[in-house]
Amino acid sequence: MKYLQMIRNIQAVLFLLCISLPALAQKKSITLEDIWVKNTFRQEFVSGFRSMKDGLHYTEMNSNNTLLKVRFSDAQIVDSIVSFKDLKWENAEIKVEDYQFNHDETKMLLFAESEPIYRRSILNKVFVYDLQSKQLTQVHSKKILHATFSPQSDKVAYVFENNLYYRDLGTNREVPVTEDGDYNHLYGNCDWVYEEEFEFTRAFTWSEKGDYIAYYHFDQTEVPEYRFDFYENLYPREYRYKYPKAGEKNALVNIMIHHIGKRKKISVNLGENTDIYIPRIKVNPYDNSLIVYRLNRLQNHLELLRVDVNDGSTEMIYEEKNEAYIEINDHWHFFKQQNAVLFTSEKDGYTHIYYHDLNAHTEKQLTKGNWEVTEIHGVDENKGTVYYTAAESSPLERQLFKVQLDGTKKTSLRPEKGWHAVQFSDGFQYYLDRYSNTTQVPVYTLYSQTGSNRVLKENQALLKKLGEYTISPLNFVQVPNKAGILLNGWVIYPPDFDSSKKYPLFMFQYSGPGSQQVTNQFGSRDFWWYQMLAQKGYIIACFDGTGTGFRGEAFKKKTYLQLGKYESDDQIDVADYFANKSYIDPARIGIWGWSYGGYMSSICLLKGADVFKMAIAVAPVTNWRYYDNIYTERYMRTPQENATGYDDNSPVNMVQQMKGKYLLIHGTADDNVHYQNTLEMQKALINAGKEFDSEAYPNKNHGIGGGSTRLHLYRKMTDFILTHL
């Protein structure tokens, strides 16, 4: 421990020397090519780290594309599991991109030729490799979705062309679970809006015993269709898919149970109201039962239903209501050794851990305080210990803790100030900690519960590289809004900052519900862009306003029914605060953001027309009526119920107020925030006689990346800033 702390202290000193002594030597200036072409500030990562079932070993891929079995305790390679480059199918090498072990690690699923569909869904060629017989089997001749071993490893379930199948590995026979899947009927695979907003794609699960598969059926027949073009050939290629916008019809969702041995299907009774969401289904390992999560359309009433898998009947085992909304997460843990569930909830005003006995219908809160649990890493049922990360010391930080199931013996495992991102081994004997803060480059350390540790990566090359460049420190500050609430933020000053001079201020934010940008961790790529702008004489600032996360439910949910109102007020208040500083030129304040941040920068330029001289909006929502219903209605209800909330906070309805310079950027193939938002904003601006700049990126989605795209994008934004701020 002392050795690790010494390393961190030395690195912190070196970093501070790098950023505070530019006069001692000629330092380089950061360029866009450094960031987007040369990858000058590339961080080292520990990649391919996967625990094996015994909890004593992990797998790692070497440079020869060989999968190795490595011992946690001393990093010794104990076995070469498989050489992927030696695996061939039809005389061609299988270029393995990912893999998945079966339960006893005697077989592997190998994934190749990945083809992304949306944000999370990926088509692959999939193979089964038997580690004992060395036999290779292709699961399906074409690319498929969601290939998953059964618990007994004798079958692989998957989705092909909207139907659910499984392959019996004993007979090598493909068995269709469904056969009527098509464009409007999806089996075992999520529709677009579930994938995006409930953050999962595999819409089926094996039972604990492998005797049934529970799966979703999405009937999209009544869901409105959205279309856009890809500009690739002589004539554009039209892409169409079902996208339910705010207030529009959703897919009808049913949960089906397919009994393997009996070859019968059962429909789960979800109740008479069909205008609902099923954000999760899970199998309770205690009794092999199916648990269905039922959420009303307003997303403020959650019920957990235990399903009788023989007849589809249900009984409610847990219920939670909220005056605003309930957000779905994956913090739920059903126990193998007891009929109970562990989860997080905001029911006391902050996100905390609860233990609920499903037999006695009793509940115990395991953590408490004016701070938030941010992640549950797992439950060691044998020791009765819960491992979790929390923002207890500060909303800006993450530390690792453990607590017993009775709420006692709460212990801080990684108390160092900064940001800890943790991954545990099976059995919880070891964990990998990625630790950083604003002056500490990421360090990857493998810890043992016995107290020993081993540093895997220190990012020394990055630390050395930083010494060659002029880097300004990131300063955490708090600024009050007009209601007197302190907002967390950071500021970067030019390297040669002189408080007697006046500087332009360029602000960044995201501002979406529950989000966070102001954190005590090492910077991402945008951080280096801000450093580049600081070197050119700009002060850069970022603030998390009302509605952002990890400061309690009241702070986050104040924006309910009025998205954009309080968030933009806060950004305008921050700009006003700095405008009164002697070192800020009040006529040179700008703001930018992407997605929700682009929506916010647009609103700020309009509502704060006398404050902001310019704004850049990348892929913005400009009218809440154009965005998907799960996200929008969670925070705004429907436009039929809350027309004023929608219209009063949509930039397309405020364009008459615009005075400053405006750059509007969008990808034409954005399946998430449609290009329609930018086109409608342009139309409104034109009709209002307002001048603006815009950039369209052909065939690019919400991420606007690939090839030289990001370099072009950031050069465009940089030039706009240098010209108009």
C-alpha positions in Angstrom: 0.0 0.0 0.0 2.8 2.4 0.9 4.5 1.6 -2.4 1.3 2.4 -4.4 0.8 5.6 -2.5 4.4 6.6 -3.2 3.8 6.0 -6.9 0.7 8.1 -6.9 2.4 10.9 -5.0 5.3 10.9 -7.4 3.0 10.9 -10.4 0.9 13.7 -9.0 4.1 15.8 -8.5 5.3 15.1 -12.0 1.9 16.0 -13.4 1.8 19.3 -11.5 5.4 20.0 -12.7 4.2 19.3 -16.3 1.4 21.8 -16.1 2.9 24.5 -13.9 6.5 25.0 -15.3 6.0 26.0 -18.9 8.7 28.6 -18.7 11.5 26.2 -17.9 11.5 24.7 -21.3 9.9 25.3 -24.7 6.6 23.4 -24.5 4.6 22.2 -27.5 1.1 23.5 -28.2 -1.7 20.9 -28.7 -3.1 20.6 -32.2 -6.3 18.9 -33.5 -4.0 16.4 -35.2 -2.6 15.5 -31.8 -6.1 14.7 -30.6 -7.7 13.1 -33.6 -5.0 11.8 -35.9 -1.8 11.0 -33.9 -3.6 10.1 -30.7 -0.8 11.7 -28.8 -2.5 11.5 -25.5 -3.5 7.9 -25.8 -4.1 6.1 -22.5 -3.0 2.6 -21.8 -5.8 0.2 -20.8 -6.0 -3.2 -19.3 -7.9 -5.0 -22.0 -9.4 -8.4 -22.2 -9.4 -8.8 -18.4 -12.0 -11.5 -17.7 -12.3 -13.6 -14.6 -12.7 -17.3 -14.9 -15.2 -19.3 -12.9 -12.7 -20.4 -10.2 -12.0 -16.8 -9.3 -8.3 -17.6 -9.2 -7.5 -17.0 -12.9 -8.4 -14.7 -15.7 -8.1 -14.8 -19.4 -5.9 -12.5 -21.5 -5.3 -12.2 -25.2 -1.7 -11.8 -26.3 -0.2 -10.2 -29.4 -0.3 -13.5 -31.3 -4.1 -13.7 -30.9 -3.7 -16.5 -28.3 -6.1 -16.7 -25.4 -4.1 -17.3 -22.2 -5.1 -18.5 -18.7 -3.3 -16.2 -16.1 -3.1 -16.6 -12.4 -4.4 -13.6 -10.4 -2.0 -14.0 -7.5 1.3 -13.6 -9.5 0.3 -13.0 -13.2 1.9 -16.3 -14.2 0.6 -17.8 -17.4 -0.6 -21.3 -16.5 -2.2 -22.4 -19.8 -2.7 -21.5 -23.4 -6.4 -22.0 -23.9 -6.7 -21.5 -27.7 -4.8 -19.9 -30.6 -7.5 -18.1 -32.5 -5.4 -17.6 -35.5 -5.3 -21.4 -36.0 -9.0 -21.7 -36.1 -10.4 -22.0 -39.7 -13.8 -22.4 -41.2 -14.1 -23.3 -44.9 -10.3 -22.9 -45.2 -10.4 -19.3 -44.0 -9.2 -17.9 -40.7 -11.9 -16.9 -38.2 -11.0 -13.4 -37.1 -12.4 -13.7 -33.6 -13.5 -10.4 -32.1 -15.1 -11.6 -28.9 -15.7 -14.8 -27.0 -17.9 -16.2 -24.3 -17.4 -19.3 -22.1 -20.1 -21.7 -21.2 -20.9 -22.4 -17.5 -18.1 -25.0 -16.9 -15.6 -23.4 -19.4 -15.4 -26.5 -21.6 -16.9 -24.7 -24.6 -16.7 -21.2 -26.1 -18.8 -19.0 -28.3 -16.6 -17.2 -30.8 -17.9 -14.0 -32.4 -16.6 -12.7 -35.7 -17.4 -10.2 -38.5 -19.3 -7.9 -36.2 -21.9 -5.6 -37.8 -23.4 -2.9 -35.6 -27.1 -2.1 -36.0 -27.9 0.5 -33.4 -26.2 1.7 -30.3 -26.0 -1.8 -28.6 -27.1 -4.4 -31.1 -24.5 -6.3 -33.1 -24.8 -9.0 -35.7 -22.0 -11.6 -35.8 -20.9 -14.8 -37.4 -20.9 -17.2 -34.4 -19.1 -20.5 -33.8 -19.0 -23.0 -30.9 -15.5 -24.3 -30.1 -15.2 -27.4 -27.9 -12.0 -27.0 -25.9 -11.9 -30.8 -25.2 -12.6 -32.2 -28.6 -11.2 -29.2 -30.5 -14.3 -29.3 -32.6 -15.6 -26.2 -34.3 -19.3 -25.7 -35.2 -21.0 -22.8 -36.8 -24.2 -21.8 -35.0 -25.8 -20.4 -38.2 -24.5 -19.9 -41.7 -25.4 -16.2 -41.6 -24.9 -13.4 -39.1 -27.1 -13.7 -36.0 -27.9 -11.8 -32.8 -27.6 -12.6 -29.1 -26.1 -16.1 -29.2 -26.2 -17.5 -25.6 -25.4 -20.9 -24.1 -28.1 -22.6 -22.1 -27.0 -23.2 -18.4 -26.3 -26.9 -19.2 -24.3 -25.8 -22.3 -26.1 -28.3 -24.5 -27.9 -25.6 -26.5 -27.3 -22.1 -28.0 -30.2 -19.7 -28.4 -30.1 -16.9 -30.8 -32.1 -14.5 -33.0 -32.1 -14.6 -36.8 -34.3 -12.4 -39.0 -36.6 -11.5 -36.0 -37.2 -15.2 -35.0 -35.9 -17.0 -32.0 -34.0 -20.3 -32.4 -31.8 -22.6 -30.5 -29.3 -25.1 -31.8 -29.1 -28.4 -30.0 -25.3 -29.1 -29.8 -25.9 -32.8 -29.2 -27.8 -33.4 -32.4 -26.6 -30.2 -34.2 -30.2 -29.6 -35.0 -31.7 -26.0 -35.3 -35.0 -25.7 -33.5 -37.2 -22.7 -34.3 -38.9 -21.3 -31.2 -40.9 -18.8 -33.3 -41.6 -18.8 -37.0 -43.7 -15.7 -37.8 -41.2 -13.0 -37.1 -41.0 -10.2 -39.6 -40.6 -6.4 -39.8 -43.5 -5.8 -37.5 -43.1 -8.8 -35.2 -39.9 -9.2 -33.2 -39.1 -12.2 -31.1 -36.2 -12.3 -28.7 -34.8 -9.0 -29.9 -35.7 -5.5 -28.7 -37.3 -2.8 -30.8 -35.4 0.4 -31.3 -36.8 2.4 -28.4 -36.3 -0.4 -25.8 -32.7 -0.9 -26.9 -32.0 2.9 -26.7 -33.8 3.8 -23.5 -34.0 0.6 -21.4 -30.4 -0.2 -22.5 -30.7 -3.9 -23.4 -31.0 -5.8 -26.7 -31.2 -9.5 -25.9 -34.9 -10.0 -25.3 -34.9 -13.6 -24.0 -33.4 -15.5 -21.1 -32.8 -19.1 -20.3 -34.2 -20.5 -17.1 -31.8 -21.6 -14.3 -32.3 -25.2 -15.2 -32.4 -24.7 -18.9 -35.9 -26.2 -19.1 -37.6 -23.1 -20.6 -36.8 -19.9 -22.5 -38.7 -16.7 -21.7 -38.8 -14.2 -24.5 -40.3 -10.9 -25.6 -42.7 -10.5 -28.6 -42.8 -7.0 -29.9 -45.8 -6.2 -32.2 -44.8 -3.0 -33.9 -47.7 -2.9 -36.4 -49.2 0.3 -35.0 -45.9 2.1 -34.3 -45.2 5.0 -36.7 -42.3 4.5 -39.1 -39.4 6.9 -39.5 -37.2 6.9 -42.7 -34.0 8.5 -43.8 -31.6 8.1 -46.7 -28.1 6.8 -47.1 -26.2 8.6 -49.9 -23.9 5.9 -51.3 -24.8 5.3 -54.9 -26.5 6.9 -57.9 -29.8 6.7 -56.0 -30.1 7.0 -52.2 -30.8 3.9 -50.2 -33.9 4.4 -48.0 -33.7 3.1 -44.4 -36.9 2.6 -42.4 -37.6 1.5 -38.9 -40.3 1.9 -36.2 -39.7 4.9 -33.9 -42.4 5.9 -31.4 -42.1 9.6 -30.8 -43.6 11.4 -27.8 -47.3 10.7 -27.4 -47.3 8.1 -30.2 -48.2 4.4 -30.0 -45.7 1.9 -28.7 -45.2 -1.7 -29.7 -47.5 -4.2 -27.9 -45.3 -6.3 -25.8 -46.0 -9.9 -24.6 -43.8 -12.2 -22.6 -43.8 -15.8 -23.8 -42.5 -19.0 -22.2 -41.2 -21.9 -24.4 -40.9 -25.2 -22.5 -38.0 -27.1 -24.1 -39.0 -30.7 -23.1 -42.8 -30.2 -23.6 -42.5 -28.1 -26.7 -45.3 -25.9 -25.5 -45.6 -22.1 -25.3 -47.3 -20.0 -22.6 -48.2 -16.3 -22.7 -47.6 -14.5 -19.4 -50.7 -12.6 -18.1 -49.5 -9.0 -18.0 -52.9 -7.5 -17.1 -55.6 -5.8 -19.1 -53.6 -2.6 -19.7 -51.4 -3.1 -22.7 -50.0 0.4 -22.8 -47.2 -0.6 -20.5 -43.5 -1.3 -20.5 -41.6 -4.5 -19.6 -38.2 -3.1 -19.0 -36.7 -6.3 -17.6 -37.3 -10.0 -17.2 -35.1 -12.1 -14.9 -35.0 -15.7 -13.6 -35.0 -16.1 -9.9 -32.2 -18.7 -9.2 -33.7 -19.6 -5.9 -36.8 -21.4 -7.4 -36.2 -21.2 -11.2 -39.2 -18.8 -11.4 -39.6 -16.0 -13.9 -39.7 -12.4 -12.7 -41.3 -9.8 -15.0 -40.9 -6.1 -14.4 -44.1 -4.1 -15.3 -43.8 -0.3 -15.6 -46.7 2.0 -16.5 -46.4 4.3 -19.4 -45.8 7.3 -17.2 -42.9 5.3 -15.6 -43.8 6.2 -12.1 -45.3 2.8 -11.0 -43.1 -0.3 -11.0 -44.3 -3.8 -10.2 -42.3 -7.0 -10.0 -44.4 -10.0 -11.0 -43.6 -13.6 -10.2 -44.8 -15.8 -13.0 -46.1 -19.4 -12.7 -44.3 -20.8 -15.8 -46.8 -23.6 -16.1 -49.9 -21.4 -16.8 -48.6 -17.8 -17.1 -50.4 -16.5 -14.1 -48.7 -13.8 -12.0 -48.5 -12.4 -8.5 -47.0 -9.1 -7.5 -44.0 -9.5 -5.2 -42.7 -5.9 -5.1 -44.2 -2.5 -5.9 -42.7 1.0 -6.0 -44.4 4.3 -6.9 -42.9 7.8 -7.4 -44.5 11.3 -7.9 -42.2 11.9 -10.9 -40.5 8.8 -12.4 -38.6 5.6 -11.6 -35.5 4.9 -13.6 -34.7 1.3 -14.4 -31.2 0.0 -13.7 -29.3 -3.4 -13.4 -28.6 -3.1 -9.7 -31.1 -6.0 -9.0 -29.7 -9.2 -7.5 -31.9 -12.2 -6.8 -30.3 -14.6 -4.4 -29.6 -18.3 -5.0 -29.7 -19.3 -1.3 -32.7 -17.3 -0.1 -35.9 -16.0 -1.6 -34.9 -12.4 -1.6 -33.8 -9.5 -3.8 -31.3 -6.7 -3.4 -31.7 -3.4 -5.4 -31.2 0.3 -5.3 -34.0 2.9 -5.0 -34.4 6.7 -4.6 -37.3 6.2 -2.2 -35.6 8.1 0.7 -34.4 10.9 -1.6 -31.0 9.4 -2.5 -30.1 6.2 -4.3 -29.4 3.6 -1.7 -29.3 -0.2 -1.3 -32.3 -2.2 -0.1 -32.7 -5.9 0.9 -36.2 -7.2 0.4 -37.3 -10.6 1.7 -39.8 -12.1 -0.8 -41.2 -14.6 1.7 -41.7 -12.3 4.7 -42.3 -9.2 2.6 -39.9 -7.2 4.8 -37.4 -4.7 3.7 -34.1 -3.3 5.1 -32.2 -0.3 3.9 -28.5 -1.1 3.9 -27.0 2.3 3.2 -28.2 5.7 4.2 -27.2 9.4 3.9 -27.2 12.5 1.7 -25.1 10.8 -0.9 -25.7 8.2 -3.6 -24.8 4.6 -4.4 -23.7 4.6 -8.1 -23.1 0.9 -8.8 -23.5 -2.5 -7.2 -20.6 -4.8 -8.2 -22.1 -7.9 -6.7 -23.1 -9.9 -3.7 -21.0 -12.5 -2.0 -23.8 -14.7 -0.7 -21.5 -17.0 1.3 -20.1 -14.1 3.3 -23.3 -11.9 3.2 -21.3 -9.0 1.7 -22.4 -6.4 -0.8 -19.7 -4.6 -2.8 -20.6 -1.2 -4.3 -19.3 2.2 -5.5 -20.7 5.4 -4.1 -20.3 9.2 -4.4 -20.2 9.5 -0.6 -17.3 11.8 -0.1 -18.4 14.1 -2.9 -20.7 13.9 -5.9 -17.6 14.4 -8.0 -15.9 11.3 -6.8 -16.3 7.5 -6.7 -15.0 5.2 -4.0 -15.4 1.5 -3.4 -17.2 0.1 -0.3 -18.6 -3.1 1.2 -21.4 -3.6 3.6 -23.1 -6.7 5.2 -26.6 -7.7 4.3 -27.8 -6.7 7.7 -26.4 -3.2 7.1 -23.5 -3.5 9.5 -19.7 -3.3 9.0 -19.7 -0.7 6.2 -16.1 -0.5 5.1 -14.3 1.8 2.6 -12.0 -0.4 0.4 -10.7 2.3 -1.9 -10.9 5.7 -0.1 -8.4 7.6 -2.2 -9.8 10.9 -3.5 -10.7 10.7 -7.1 -12.4 8.1 -9.4 -12.4 4.4 -8.9 -13.8 2.1 -11.6 -13.8 -1.4 -10.3 -14.2 -4.9 -11.8 -14.4 -8.0 -9.5 -13.4 -11.5 -10.1 -15.8 -14.4 -9.7 -16.0 -15.1 -6.0 -14.8 -11.6 -5.1 -11.3 -12.6 -4.1 -9.7 -10.1 -6.5 -10.7 -6.8 -8.1 -9.2 -4.6 -10.7 -9.3 -0.9 -9.9 -8.8 1.9 -12.5 -8.0 4.9 -10.4 -7.4 8.5 -11.6 -8.1 12.1 -10.7 -7.5 15.3 -12.5 -3.8 15.3 -11.7 -3.3 11.5 -11.7 -3.1 9.6 -14.9 -5.0 6.3 -14.8 -3.4 3.5 -12.8 -4.7 -0.1 -13.0 -4.1 -2.1 -9.9 -5.1 -5.6 -9.1 -6.1 -6.0 -5.4 -6.6 -9.1 -3.4 -9.0 -9.4 -0.4 -6.0 -10.5 1.6 -4.4 -7.1 1.2 -1.8 -7.7 -1.5 -1.8 -5.7 -4.7 -0.1 -5.5 -8.1 0.1 -2.6 -10.5 -0.7 -3.7 -14.0 -0.6 -0.3 -15.9 0.7 3.1 -14.8 0.5 5.1 -18.0 4.1 6.3 -17.7 4.4 6.9 -21.4 1.4 9.3 -21.2 2.9 11.0 -18.1 6.2 11.5 -20.0 4.3 12.9 -23.1 2.4 15.4 -20.9 5.8 16.9 -20.0 6.3 18.0 -23.6 3.1 20.1 -23.7 1.7 23.1 -22.1 -1.1 21.9 -19.9 -3.3 24.0 -17.7 -4.7 22.6 -14.4 -8.4 22.0 -14.1 -9.9 23.9 -11.2 -13.0 22.8 -9.4 -15.3 25.7 -8.3 -18.9 26.2 -7.2 -21.1 29.0 -8.5 -24.5 29.9 -7.1 -27.5 30.1 -9.4 -30.1 32.8 -8.8 -31.9 30.6 -6.3 -28.7 30.4 -4.2 -28.0 26.7 -5.0 -24.3 26.0 -5.5 -23.6 24.4 -8.9 -20.5 22.2 -9.3 -18.1 23.1 -12.0 -14.6 23.3 -13.3 -12.6 26.0 -15.0 -9.5 25.8 -17.2 -7.5 29.1 -17.6 -5.0 29.9 -20.3 -1.4 28.9 -19.4 -0.3 32.6 -19.2 -3.5 33.7 -17.4 -3.2 37.3 -16.2 -6.2 38.5 -14.0 -5.6 42.1 -15.2 -6.6 41.1 -18.7 -9.9 40.2 -20.2 -10.6 36.8 -21.8 -13.4 35.1 -23.7 -15.3 32.4 -21.9 -16.3 29.2 -23.7 -18.7 26.9 -21.8 -19.4 23.2 -22.2 -22.3 21.2 -20.7 -24.5 18.2 -21.2 -27.2 18.9 -18.6 -29.4 15.9 -19.2 -31.4 14.3 -16.4 -29.2 12.4 -14.0 -26.0 13.1 -16.1 -22.7 14.4 -14.8 -19.7 16.1 -16.5 -18.0 17.6 -13.5 -15.9 14.7 -12.1 -12.6 14.3 -10.4 -11.1 11.9 -12.9 -8.5 12.1 -15.7 -9.6 13.9 -18.8 -11.0 12.4 -22.0 -10.3 13.5 -25.6 -12.4 16.6 -25.3 -10.2 17.7 -22.4 -7.3 18.0 -24.8 -9.4 20.1 -27.1 -10.2 22.4 -24.2 -6.5 22.6 -23.4 -5.9 23.6 -27.0 -8.5 26.3 -26.8 -7.0 27.5 -23.5 -3.6 27.8 -25.2 -5.3 30.1 -27.7 -6.5 32.4 -25.0 -9.9 31.1 -24.0 -11.2 30.3 -20.5 -13.1 27.0 -20.6 -15.8 26.2 -18.0 -18.2 23.4 -17.4 -21.1 23.3 -14.9 -23.6 20.6 -13.9 -26.9 22.5 -13.4 -30.2 21.6 -11.9 -31.4 18.2 -13.1 -28.0 16.5 -13.2 -27.1 13.5 -11.1 -25.7 12.3 -7.8 -27.0 15.2 -5.7 -30.2 13.6 -4.6 -33.7 13.1 -6.1 -35.0 16.6 -5.4 -32.1 18.2 -7.3 -32.4 15.8 -10.2 -36.2 15.7 -10.6 -36.8 19.5 -10.2 -36.8 19.6 -14.0 -39.8 17.2 -14.2 -42.4 18.4 -16.8 -40.2 21.3 -17.8 -37.0 19.9 -19.4 -34.8 22.7 -20.4 -36.2 25.5 -18.2 -34.1 25.2 -15.0 -31.1 23.8 -16.8 -30.8 26.7 -19.2 -31.5 29.2 -16.3 -28.5 27.8 -14.5 -26.2 28.0 -17.5 -27.3 31.6 -18.0 -26.7 32.3 -14.3 -23.2 30.9 -14.5 -22.4 33.0 -17.6 -23.8 36.1 -15.8 -21.6 35.3 -12.8 -18.4 35.1 -14.9 -19.5 38.1 -16.9 -19.1 40.2 -13.8 -15.5 39.0 -13.2 -12.9 41.6 -14.1 -10.9 39.1 -16.2 -13.9 38.0 -18.4 -15.0 39.9 -21.5 -18.8 39.9 -21.1 -19.2 40.4 -24.9 -17.3 37.2 -25.6 -19.2 34.3 -23.9 -20.1 31.2 -25.9 -21.5 27.7 -25.2 -21.6 24.3 -26.9 -22.9 20.8 -26.4 -23.8 17.6 -28.1 -27.2 15.8 -28.1 -29.0 17.0 -24.9 -26.0 19.4 -24.6 -26.8 20.7 -28.1 -30.4 21.2 -27.2 -29.2 23.2 -24.1 -26.7 25.3 -26.0 -29.5 26.2 -28.5 -31.9 27.2 -25.7 -29.2 29.2 -23.9 -28.4 31.2 -27.1 -32.1 32.1 -27.4 -33.1 32.6 -23.8 -29.8 34.2 -22.9 -29.5 36.2 -26.1 -28.0 39.1 -24.2 -25.5 36.9 -22.4 -24.2 34.4 -25.1 -22.5 35.7 -28.2 -22.3 32.3 -29.9 -23.4 28.7 -29.6 -22.6 25.4 -31.2 -25.2 22.6 -31.2 -24.2 19.1 -32.3 -27.1 16.7 -33.0 -29.5 18.6 -30.8 -33.2 18.0 -30.0 -34.9 21.1 -31.1 -38.5 20.1 -30.3 -39.4 17.5 -27.7 -42.2 16.3 -29.8 -39.6 14.8 -32.2 -37.9 12.6 -29.7 -38.7 9.1 -28.6 -41.5 8.5 -26.1 -39.8 6.4 -23.4 -37.2 9.0 -22.8 -39.3 12.1 -23.3 -42.4 11.0 -21.5 -40.4 9.8 -18.5 -39.4 13.4 -17.8 -42.3 15.3 -19.5 -45.3 13.0 -19.7 -47.0 13.1 -23.0 -47.5 16.2 -25.2 -51.2 15.6 -24.9 -50.9 16.0 -21.1 -48.2 18.6 -21.0 -48.3 20.7 -24.3 -47.0 23.8 -22.5 -44.0 22.0 -21.0 -43.1 20.7 -24.5 -43.6 23.9 -26.5 -42.3 26.4 -24.0 -39.0 24.6 -23.8 -38.3 23.7 -27.4 -35.8 25.9 -29.3 -37.8 25.9 -32.6 -40.4 28.1 -30.8 -37.8 30.6 -29.5 -35.9 31.6 -32.7 -37.2 35.2 -32.8 -35.0 35.9 -29.7 -31.7 34.9 -31.4 -29.0 37.6 -31.6 -25.7 35.6 -31.5 -23.9 33.4 -33.9 -25.1 29.8 -34.2 -23.5 26.7 -35.6 -25.9 23.7 -36.1 -24.3 20.3 -36.8 -26.0 17.0 -37.5 -25.4 13.5 -39.0 -28.0 12.8 -41.8 -28.3 9.1 -40.7 -28.9 9.8 -37.0 -31.3 7.1 -35.9 -31.5 8.6 -32.3 -31.9 12.3 -32.5 -33.3 12.7 -36.1 -31.8 15.1 -38.6 -35.4 16.4 -38.7 -34.6 18.3 -35.5 -31.9 20.3 -37.3 -33.9 20.8 -40.5 -36.9 22.1 -38.5 -34.7 24.4 -36.6 -33.2 25.7 -39.9 -36.6 26.2 -41.3 -37.7 28.2 -38.2 -34.6 30.3 -38.3 -35.0 31.0 -42.0 -38.7 32.0 -41.5 -37.6 34.3 -38.7 -35.0 35.9 -40.9 -32.1 34.7 -38.7 -28.6 34.0 -40.1 -26.9 30.8 -38.9 -24.1 28.4 -40.0 -24.6 24.6 -40.4 -22.8 21.4 -41.3 -24.4 18.1 -42.3 -22.4 14.9 -42.1 -23.7 12.5 -44.8 -24.5 8.9 -43.6 -23.3 9.6 -40.1 -25.2 8.6 -37.0 -25.5 10.3 -33.6 -21.8 9.8 -32.9 -20.6 11.5 -36.1 -17.4 9.5 -36.3 -15.4 7.3 -38.6 -12.4 8.1 -40.9 -11.5 11.7 -40.8 -14.9 12.8 -39.6 -14.0 13.8 -36.1 -11.0 15.8 -37.2 -13.2 17.7 -39.7 -15.9 18.2 -37.1 -13.6 19.6 -34.4 -11.8 21.8 -37.0 -15.1 23.2 -38.0 -16.1 24.0 -34.4 -12.6 25.4 -33.7 -12.7 27.7 -36.7 -16.2 28.9 -35.7 -15.0 29.7 -32.1 -11.9 31.5 -33.3 -14.0 33.6 -35.8 -17.0 34.4 -33.6 -15.6 34.4 -30.0 
